[in-house]
Amino acid sequence: MSRLEEITEQAGYALYAGSPAEFITSRMTDLARIREFLISIREEGVQRRLRRVFAKNAGFIAIRIIDVADQAEALEWLGVAYRAAHRADDSTVKSWVAGYVGTVCACYSRSFKTGLEAARMAQSAGTRHPSAAAVLGHLAEAGVQARMGQNRAAMEAIHNADQMFSSLPEAETAADGYHVTEYFLRWHQSNALTALGRHAEADVLRTRALELPFSRQDRVGQELLHLDAAASKIEEGEVDLGRELAAAVWDRLPSEYRIGWLPRRVSQILGSIKPVESLSVGCVRLP
């Protein structure tokens, strides 16, 4: 049991280290092993521990699926993770999963009501003391509110995330896929600010996120920040520069990332260019 928990912890630290396909395959193998133990070991305490590591592995799969698949598949895996956490009677893991449900709804700009409900459930983890899951909940709410055009509510959520993050104990900021690093904080804050059209503020936090060493591990996240910069330039009237930044992201992407979130975002950005503006834009090859 201890070895399974150790493997799961290591998986969290390696969340963005390899390709999504390799990572997801490894986690599926771990889930199969955990299922075998769930069948053969009936002791209640061990069952709870097994279901907790099952939930975390399913959650890790969902996080990487966000990068390369669609909302429905990501939410399906988050549902698997939530049910396992519920059976483990682990409120912290449930809050962590709920935070990612909110994040998925924000990232795909769909199911906003579900996203807000999940974000606020995650926030409840910080009622008694600062919690990484609660920070995630505030960031998820910021993303949803920003895409709904709710400037005041989004800014309040961004501020709340910042305030709670500053109070987190060091263990809650580990880069283990289960807590919140400064990179994760600045990424989501800058993304929400971009969605609000507050480009100067977004630029500052985006620059900070890209300065942090962890950005070099998160290939999809790093490129999405560059795409946010492209979107900002287009909204500010620098259409050719914005188009060039988006095209540069696309041109340097390896094939495994030319599905899922990144091509959707490139298409979204280029689709925002008005016909008159696009006369000098040329074209970008998309799948």
N, C-alpha and C positions, 0 to 999 in steps of 0.2 A: 504494500500500500504506500509506504513512504517513497518507494522508488517511482511509482506512478505520479505521485505529487511532485516529486523532483523533476521528472520528465516534463510535466505540464508547466512548471515554473520556467524551465529552460525554453520551452516552446514559446512562452510569452515574450521572453527576451529576444527570440529569433523571429518574431512575428513578421518583420519587414526585411529580414536578412537575405532571403532567397526569393525565388519566383513564386507567385501564387500557386501554380500547379503543384510544385514540389511540396510547399508548405501544407496545402490542403490534403494532399495524398498522405503525408506523414500523420496528420491529425486524424484522418479517417482510420488509419491503422491503429492508432492509439485508442480511438473510440471502440473499435472491434475488440481490443484487448480488455477494455473496461467492461464492456457488455458481458464478456465471458466471466469476469469476476463477479459481476452483479448476479449472474445466474448461480454461481457456485458458492458464494459467500453470503450467508443470510443474516449475520450478526448486524444489529441495527446501526450501531455506531460506524462500522465499516461501510455499510450501505450508504450512509449519509456522506461519508468522505468520498466514496466512489462516485456518487451522483454529483458532488461538487466539482470534481475534476472532469467529469463528463460534461457538465454545464460550461466550464471554462473552455474546454477544447471545442465544443460546438460553437461557442461565442467567437473563438479565434477563427474558426472556419468562416463564420459570417462576416467578420471584419475583412478578411482577404477577398471574399466573394464580392463585397461592395466594389472592389477595384475592377473586377473583370466580368461581372455578370449583371443581373438586373435586380430591381427592388424586391420583387416577389421572392426570389431565391434567397436573398439576404434575410428577409423577414422570416422566411420559413426556418432557416437555421437559428435565428434568434429565438423563434418560438420553441424549438427543440431545447435550446439552452435554458430558456426561462422555465420550462416544465421540469427540467432536471434540477434546477436550482430550487424550485418550489418543493419538489419531493425531498430535497436535501435539507429543507427548512433553513435556507441560507438567505437572509434578507439582503445582505451586502451584494452577493452575486446577482440576485434578482434586480437590484437597483442598477448595477453595472450593465446588465442586459437591457434594462429599460432605457438607460441613457443612450445606448446604441440604436435602439428602435427609433428614438427621437432624432438621432443623427441621420439615420437612413432616410427618414421622411423629409428632413431638411435637404439632404444632398440630392434627392431625386425630385424635390419640389412637388411632392404628392402627399396625400393623406395627412394634411396638416393637423386635423383634430386629433387623430391617433398620435401624431408626433408630439403635440403639446401635452397630452395626457401622460405619455410615457416619460417625457422630460420632467414633468412635475413629480412623477413617482420616483424618479432617480434623485431629484432634489431632496426628497424626504429623508434620504440617508444622512443628510447633514443637519438634521434637526437638533441633535444633541451635541455633536462635535463636528468639526470640519472633515469632509470626506471627499475622496477623489471621485466617487460615483456621483455625489451631489454637484461637484464642479462640472462633470460631464453633462449632468442634467441641465445646468444653467447654459452651457455652451450649445446644447441641442435646442433649448428654447430660443436662444439668440438666433440660431440659424433658421428656425421655423418662423419666428416673428419677423425676421428680416425679409424673408421671401413672401410673407403676407403683407409687406409694406407697413408694418407696425413699428415705426421708428422708435418711439418712446419705450415700448416694451422690450424691443431688441436691445437698446442701449442699456436698459436696466439689467437685463440678463447678462450682458457683457461685463458690466460693472460687478455684478454679484459673483460671477465666475472669477474675476480678478481678485476680489476681496477674499473669497474663500480659499483660492489657491495660495495666496500669501500666508495663510494660517495653517496650511497643511503640514503635518510632520513629514520628515524626510522620506519615510517608508511609503507614504502615499504619492510620492512623485517619482517612483522607480519606473524605468523604461521597460516594464515587463508585460505590456499589453493589457494590464488590469488596473493600472493607475494612471495618473495624468502628469505628463512632463511639461516643462515650459514650452517646448516645441508644439505639443498638442494644443496647449492653451492658446498660443499666439496664432497657430494655424486657423483654428476655428474662429477666433475673434476677428482676424483679418478677413476671413471668408465672409462672415456675417456683415462686416462693415462694407465690403465690396458689394454685396447684395443690396445694401441700403443706399449705395451711391456715395458713401463718405470716403472718397478715394484717398485723400491726404492722410487720414487716420489709418486707413487700411494699409497704405504703403509703408508706414512706419513699422507696424506690427508684422507685415509680410517680410520686410527686410530683416527684422529680428529673427523670425522663424527660419529664414534661409541661412542666417549666420550660425545657427545652432548646429552642432555636429550631427545630431540625429536626423536632420533633413537629408543627409547623404544616404541614410539607410532607407528612407521612405521615398522610393522613386516616383510612385504615383502622386503622393502628396506634394512632393517638390514640384513636379510638372504642373499640378493643379494650381499651385501658387503662381507659377509663371503665366498660366492661362488667366488667372484672376487679374494679373498685371495687364495682360493684353486687353481684357474686357474693360478695365479702367481707362486705358488709353483711348479705346473706341468711344466710350461714353463721353470722354473729355474732348472729342473731336479729332484726335490724332489717329484717324482710321487706318492709314497706311502702316504706321508703326504698330498699331494693335494687330493688324493682319499679319505683319511680318513676325511678331512675337509668337502668335498662335501657330503659324506655319513652321517656325523653327522648332517648337515643341513637337509637332507632329513628325517632322523629318528625322528627329533624333530618337524617336521611340522604337524600341525593339518590338518585334511582331507580337510577342505575348501580351503587350499592353495596348495593342491597337484594337482591342475589344473592350466593351464595358464603359466605365466612367469617363475616361479621357476622350475617346472619339465623340461621345455624347456632348461633352463640354466644348470641344472644338466646334462641332456643328452648331451648338447653341450660340456661341460667340459670333461665328461668321454669319449665322442667320439673323443676328441682331443688326447687321449693317443694312441701312436703307439702300434701295436700288440706286439712287443718285450718288450716294457715297461710294458704292461698290464699283463704279466705273473704272477707277484706277487700282482696284484691289487685286484683279487677276483671280486665280483659283488655287485651291489647295486640294490635293488628292486625298479623298476619304474612301474607306472601304464601301 
